[in-house]
């Protein structure tokens, strides 16, 4: 099946879906797709149904009886001339749908149950009904006489519900052949998707809305910023406009997860993390709670995809938490703080007050994560001094100067990736270290990386690779002194926005 021209990017995901529905094997197979709101899951699955054939059903928030009737109505529309359908339970409904599709000729058929968590909430027996359907097809005679294979794909945005479908004692555990998390576009894909030529403008948009595909359509009336100076007007018409759908996006996202019932508690934790409190202890102190009291809430937010836990590259004892969605970070640092002024339509005033907060609290963390992604996905072995394992963050202490350094980017050699200090594990060898700042970098920033390379050489269980690379990332460029040093030294690489988006 050829990928539709209306589907932007998603080459790998499309190939995986086509491989799943066309693979030889059982007549009935189960797949699961999940991802955050507005990532393009529904669009992708609709194109799959159009290409392969089958039924796409979008669930709504409604009670069990209404949900069954709507599903029956969808199936009826796919059977011209047949009497209206009615089902008493989900076992009968799913069994009928599978048999209807399996009886068709002409190739694989797909049944998509989109927004599955809504069905799950309304029908407690639904998971077991899917289990029974799969078991009957594998050990019974459900699919005997079928002409086509049938792929059932359940999809949803409530991450804790969807990721729980295949874990623990879930009835679906062990029955799905496809387990596909759909991520947002990365920063390079997002730039092409939005059609922004200027790398600085592309980064500015990405720092606020990230790579969620659905935000482009929501902001279409406001146009697309073509340069950084356009950002204020674009924000006033979209994210900072109380009449716009994105103004309360963080609230909509939080309410999608059924486990988040006491919203104020989670808002407080998100606010604390957005303000730069990244360790569990600092987050707890910021909200006036004991560290152990917030462990459950951090776990819920991590499993639900609102927060990302990042372990220190060399020790699991120093995890850092960050906001997963740029728009949630932006709204907690700017929109929520100035909600009264924004509701009075004073967006320009709010933005002028918030530029410093935006640069430090929004741009800074997002730039660091983008730089790590560049190292992991885009940088060439020549740039990095050789192959690397996954890059991460690293804290290293300077006992002589009684301070510690937080490294934005640290990349180990592939052979030592995953090594940890202590525990008798192998020595970790660091291939590249990096500093990422939105502002202009100078020679002192290079000196800092040189000092860190020295510290790596003297730390037990840790060492720098020969010729360890120093990577300096900046949105605003580099002083002439630093640029001169980079030209003279083969172990120094300068990465500006153009190289970040287009180079390796």
C-alpha positions in Angstrom: 0.0 0.0 0.0 1.5 3.3 -1.1 1.5 6.1 1.5 -1.1 8.7 0.7 0.2 12.1 -0.5 -2.0 13.8 2.2 0.1 12.1 4.9 3.1 14.3 5.9 6.2 12.4 6.9 5.4 9.3 9.1 7.2 7.0 6.6 8.4 4.6 9.3 5.0 4.5 11.1 3.2 4.0 7.8 5.5 1.1 6.9 5.0 -0.5 10.3 1.2 -0.2 10.0 1.1 -1.7 6.5 3.5 -4.4 7.6 1.1 -5.2 10.5 -2.1 -5.4 8.4 -0.5 -7.3 5.5 1.7 -9.8 7.3 1.0 -13.5 6.9 -0.4 -15.2 10.0 -3.6 -15.2 12.0 -6.8 -14.1 10.3 -7.4 -11.8 13.3 -4.7 -9.6 14.9 -4.7 -6.9 17.5 -2.7 -3.6 17.5 -2.5 -0.7 19.8 -1.5 2.9 19.0 -1.2 5.7 21.5 0.2 9.2 21.8 -0.5 12.6 23.1 -3.4 14.7 21.9 -3.0 16.4 18.4 -0.1 14.2 17.3 -1.9 13.0 14.2 -3.0 9.5 15.3 -6.6 9.7 13.9 -5.4 11.2 10.6 -2.9 8.4 10.2 -5.4 5.7 11.0 -8.1 7.1 8.7 -5.6 7.0 5.8 -4.9 3.4 6.7 -8.5 2.4 6.6 -9.0 4.3 3.3 -6.0 2.5 1.8 -6.7 -1.0 3.1 -10.4 -1.1 3.6 -12.4 -1.5 6.7 -14.2 0.6 9.4 -13.0 3.6 11.3 -15.0 4.3 14.5 -14.4 7.4 16.6 -15.7 7.0 20.1 -17.3 9.9 22.1 -17.8 10.5 25.8 -21.2 8.8 26.3 -22.8 6.0 28.3 -22.6 2.3 27.4 -25.9 2.1 25.6 -25.3 5.1 23.5 -21.8 3.9 22.6 -23.1 0.5 21.5 -25.8 2.2 19.4 -23.4 4.5 17.7 -21.0 1.6 16.9 -24.0 -0.3 15.5 -24.9 2.7 13.3 -21.4 2.9 11.9 -21.4 -0.8 11.0 -24.9 -0.4 9.4 -23.6 2.3 7.1 -21.1 -0.2 5.8 -23.8 -2.8 4.9 -26.1 -1.3 2.3 -29.6 -2.7 2.3 -29.3 -4.5 5.7 -31.7 -3.8 8.6 -30.4 -1.5 11.4 -28.2 -3.3 13.8 -28.4 -3.4 17.6 -26.1 -5.1 20.1 -26.7 -5.9 23.7 -23.0 -6.1 24.7 -19.5 -5.5 23.3 -18.7 -9.2 22.7 -21.6 -9.4 20.2 -20.7 -6.0 18.6 -17.0 -6.8 18.1 -17.7 -10.3 17.0 -20.2 -9.1 14.3 -17.8 -6.4 13.1 -14.9 -8.9 12.8 -17.1 -11.4 10.9 -18.5 -8.7 8.6 -15.0 -7.5 7.6 -13.6 -11.0 7.4 -16.3 -12.0 4.9 -15.2 -9.3 2.5 -12.9 -10.0 -0.5 -10.2 -7.9 -1.9 -7.4 -7.8 0.7 -6.8 -7.0 4.4 -9.5 -5.2 6.4 -8.9 -2.8 9.3 -11.2 -2.1 12.3 -10.1 1.1 14.1 -11.6 1.9 17.6 -10.3 5.5 18.0 -10.5 7.3 21.4 -10.7 3.8 23.0 -10.5 5.2 26.5 -14.0 6.7 26.1 -15.3 3.2 25.2 -13.3 1.7 28.0 -14.8 4.2 30.6 -18.3 3.5 29.4 -18.1 -0.3 29.1 -16.2 -2.1 31.9 -16.4 -5.4 29.9 -14.7 -4.0 26.8 -11.2 -5.2 27.4 -12.5 -8.7 28.2 -14.6 -8.6 25.0 -11.5 -7.9 23.0 -9.7 -10.7 24.8 -12.5 -13.1 24.1 -12.6 -12.1 20.4 -8.9 -12.7 20.0 -9.0 -16.0 21.9 -11.9 -17.3 19.9 -10.1 -16.5 16.6 -6.9 -18.2 17.7 -8.4 -21.4 19.2 -12.0 -21.5 17.9 -13.7 -21.3 14.6 -14.5 -17.6 14.5 -12.4 -16.9 11.4 -13.1 -20.1 9.5 -14.4 -19.2 6.1 -13.1 -15.7 6.2 -11.8 -14.3 2.9 -9.7 -11.5 4.4 -7.5 -10.9 7.4 -8.9 -8.4 10.0 -6.7 -6.1 12.0 -8.3 -4.5 15.1 -6.5 -1.3 16.1 -7.4 0.4 19.3 -6.1 4.0 19.7 -6.2 6.7 22.3 -4.7 9.7 23.9 -5.2 8.9 27.6 -1.7 7.5 28.0 -2.1 5.8 31.4 -5.1 3.8 30.0 -3.5 2.9 26.7 -0.1 1.8 28.2 -1.9 -0.2 30.8 -3.7 -2.3 28.1 -0.7 -4.5 27.6 0.6 -4.6 31.1 0.0 -6.5 34.4 -3.3 -8.4 34.6 -4.9 -6.6 31.6 -7.0 -9.0 29.5 -5.2 -7.8 26.4 -1.8 -8.6 27.7 0.1 -10.9 25.3 -2.5 -10.6 22.5 -1.3 -7.5 20.6 1.1 -7.9 17.7 1.5 -4.1 17.3 2.4 -1.7 20.1 2.9 1.7 18.5 3.5 4.9 20.5 3.2 7.8 18.1 5.5 10.7 18.9 5.3 14.3 17.9 7.4 15.6 15.0 10.9 16.4 16.0 12.1 19.9 15.5 13.4 19.4 11.9 10.2 17.6 10.8 8.1 20.3 12.5 10.0 23.1 10.6 9.2 21.5 7.2 5.6 20.8 8.3 5.0 24.4 9.2 6.9 25.6 6.2 9.2 28.0 8.1 12.4 29.0 6.3 14.1 30.9 9.0 15.7 28.5 11.5 15.4 31.0 14.4 11.7 31.5 13.7 11.2 27.7 13.4 12.8 27.2 16.8 10.7 29.9 18.4 7.5 28.2 17.2 8.8 24.8 18.3 9.7 26.1 21.8 6.0 27.0 22.3 3.9 24.3 20.5 6.5 21.6 19.9 5.8 19.1 17.1 2.1 18.4 17.6 0.7 18.3 14.1 -2.8 19.5 15.1 -1.6 22.9 16.2 -0.9 24.0 12.7 -4.5 23.8 11.7 -5.7 25.4 14.9 -3.5 28.5 14.2 -4.0 28.7 10.5 -6.0 31.9 10.6 -3.1 33.6 12.3 -0.6 32.6 9.6 2.9 31.3 10.3 5.7 33.4 11.8 8.4 33.8 9.2 10.9 35.5 11.5 11.3 35.9 15.2 9.9 39.4 15.2 6.6 37.9 14.1 6.2 35.9 17.3 4.5 38.5 19.4 1.7 39.1 17.0 1.3 35.3 16.4 1.1 34.6 20.1 -1.5 37.4 20.6 -3.7 35.8 18.0 -3.3 32.2 19.3 -1.8 30.9 22.5 -2.3 34.2 24.4 -5.8 34.8 23.0 -8.5 33.8 25.6 -10.9 33.0 22.7 -8.4 30.6 21.0 -8.6 26.9 21.5 -4.9 26.8 22.6 -5.4 29.2 25.5 -6.5 26.4 27.9 -4.6 23.6 26.2 -2.8 22.5 29.4 -6.2 22.0 31.1 -7.5 19.9 28.3 -4.5 17.7 28.3 -4.5 17.2 32.0 -8.2 16.3 32.0 -7.7 13.5 29.5 -6.1 11.2 32.0 -8.7 9.5 34.3 -6.3 9.0 37.1 -5.8 12.8 37.6 -8.8 13.7 39.7 -7.4 16.3 42.1 -6.2 18.7 39.4 -4.9 21.4 41.7 -2.2 19.1 43.1 -1.0 18.2 39.6 -1.1 21.8 38.5 1.1 22.8 41.4 3.7 20.1 40.6 3.8 21.1 36.9 4.2 24.7 38.0 7.2 23.8 40.2 8.9 21.8 37.4 8.3 24.5 34.9 10.0 27.0 37.2 13.2 24.9 37.1 12.8 22.6 40.1 13.9 19.3 38.5 14.8 17.0 41.4 12.1 15.3 43.5 13.3 17.0 46.6 13.2 20.5 45.1 9.8 19.9 43.5 8.5 18.8 46.9 10.0 21.8 48.6 8.5 24.2 46.0 4.9 22.9 46.7 5.4 22.6 50.5 5.3 18.8 50.7 7.6 16.0 51.8 9.5 14.3 49.0 7.8 11.0 49.6 4.4 12.6 49.4 4.8 13.5 45.8 6.3 10.2 44.5 2.9 8.9 43.4 1.9 12.1 41.6 5.3 12.2 39.8 4.8 8.6 38.7 1.3 9.3 37.4 2.5 12.4 35.5 5.4 10.4 34.0 3.3 7.5 33.0 0.7 9.8 31.5 3.3 11.6 29.4 3.1 15.0 31.1 6.5 14.8 32.6 9.7 13.1 31.4 12.2 11.6 33.8 15.8 11.9 32.7 18.4 10.0 34.6 21.9 11.3 35.0 24.1 9.7 32.4 26.3 8.0 35.0 24.1 7.5 38.1 20.5 6.7 38.5 20.4 8.4 41.9 20.0 11.9 40.4 16.9 11.8 38.1 15.7 15.1 36.7 12.1 15.8 35.7 11.1 18.1 32.9 7.8 19.1 31.3 7.2 16.9 28.2 5.0 19.4 26.2 6.4 22.8 25.4 3.0 24.3 25.4 2.4 23.1 28.9 5.6 24.7 30.1 4.8 27.9 28.3 1.3 28.1 29.8 2.5 27.5 33.3 5.2 30.1 33.1 3.4 32.8 31.2 -0.3 32.2 30.4 -1.4 31.1 33.9 0.6 33.9 35.6 -1.0 36.6 33.6 -4.5 35.2 33.0 -6.4 38.2 34.3 -4.5 40.6 31.9 -4.9 38.2 29.0 -8.6 38.0 29.5 -8.6 41.8 29.2 -6.9 41.4 25.8 -3.6 42.8 26.9 -1.5 40.1 25.2 1.2 42.5 23.9 1.7 43.9 27.4 1.9 40.4 28.9 4.4 39.4 26.2 6.7 42.4 26.8 6.7 41.6 30.5 7.4 37.9 29.9 10.2 37.9 27.4 12.9 37.3 30.0 10.9 34.5 31.5 10.3 33.0 28.1 14.1 33.1 27.3 15.2 31.5 30.6 12.3 29.2 31.4 11.0 28.2 28.0 13.8 28.6 25.4 16.6 27.4 27.7 15.2 23.9 28.6 13.8 23.4 25.1 17.1 24.3 23.5 19.0 21.9 25.7 16.6 19.0 24.7 16.9 19.9 21.0 20.7 20.0 21.2 20.7 16.5 22.7 18.4 15.3 19.9 20.7 16.8 17.3 23.6 14.9 18.8 21.7 11.7 18.9 20.1 11.9 15.5 21.8 14.4 13.2 25.5 14.9 14.1 28.0 13.0 12.1 30.7 10.7 13.6 33.2 13.2 12.3 31.6 16.0 14.3 31.5 13.8 17.4 34.9 12.3 17.1 33.5 8.9 16.4 30.3 6.8 17.0 28.4 7.5 20.3 25.8 5.9 22.5 22.7 7.9 23.5 23.6 11.4 24.8 22.2 12.6 28.0 22.8 15.1 30.9 25.6 14.7 33.4 26.6 16.3 36.7 30.2 16.2 37.7 31.8 17.7 40.9 34.9 19.8 41.0 36.3 19.2 44.5 39.2 21.6 44.0 36.9 24.5 43.2 34.1 23.3 45.5 31.4 23.4 42.8 29.6 21.1 40.4 29.0 21.3 36.7 25.8 20.5 35.0 26.5 19.3 31.5 23.7 19.9 29.0 25.1 17.2 26.6 27.3 14.3 27.3 27.7 11.4 24.9 29.5 8.1 25.8 31.1 5.7 23.4 28.8 3.0 22.2 30.7 0.3 24.1 30.2 2.1 27.4 26.7 3.5 27.0 24.7 2.6 30.0 27.6 2.2 32.3 27.1 3.5 35.9 29.6 4.7 38.5 30.1 2.0 41.1 28.6 -1.5 41.4 31.6 -3.0 39.7 30.5 -2.0 36.3 32.8 -1.1 33.4 34.4 2.3 33.1 32.4 4.9 31.2 34.2 6.7 28.4 32.8 10.1 27.3 33.2 10.8 23.6 31.7 14.4 23.6 30.6 17.1 26.0 28.4 20.0 25.1 27.2 23.4 26.4 23.8 24.7 25.1 22.9 28.4 25.7 20.4 30.6 23.9 22.7 33.6 24.4 26.1 34.3 22.7 28.9 32.1 23.8 32.5 33.2 24.4 35.9 31.7 25.2 35.0 31.2 28.9 32.4 28.7 27.8 35.0 26.7 26.0 37.3 26.9 29.1 34.5 25.5 31.1 34.3 22.4 28.8 38.0 22.1 29.0 37.9 22.0 32.7 35.1 19.4 32.6 37.3 17.2 30.3 40.0 17.4 33.0 37.6 16.4 35.7 36.4 13.4 33.7 40.0 12.2 33.4 40.4 12.2 37.2 37.1 10.7 38.2 37.0 7.0 39.3 35.2 4.8 36.9 35.1 7.5 34.2 37.4 8.8 31.5 37.3 11.0 28.4 37.9 9.5 25.0 41.1 10.6 23.3 40.4 13.9 21.6 37.1 14.3 23.4 34.9 16.7 21.4 33.7 20.0 22.9 30.3 21.0 21.4 29.1 24.6 21.9 25.5 25.3 20.9 24.1 28.8 20.7 21.0 30.5 19.2 22.7 33.9 19.0 26.2 33.0 17.8 29.8 33.1 19.1 32.3 35.8 19.8 35.2 36.2 17.4 37.6 34.9 20.1 35.7 31.7 20.4 35.3 31.3 16.6 39.0 31.7 16.3 39.7 29.0 18.9 37.3 26.7 17.1 39.2 27.2 13.8 42.5 26.3 15.5 41.3 23.3 17.4 40.0 20.1 15.9 38.3 19.1 19.1 35.9 22.1 19.1 32.6 22.3 17.2 30.3 25.4 17.1 26.6 24.7 16.3 24.3 27.6 15.4 20.7 27.5 14.4 21.4 26.9 10.7 23.7 23.9 11.5 21.2 22.7 14.1 18.4 22.5 11.5 20.4 21.7 8.4 23.9 20.4 9.2 25.6 17.5 10.8 
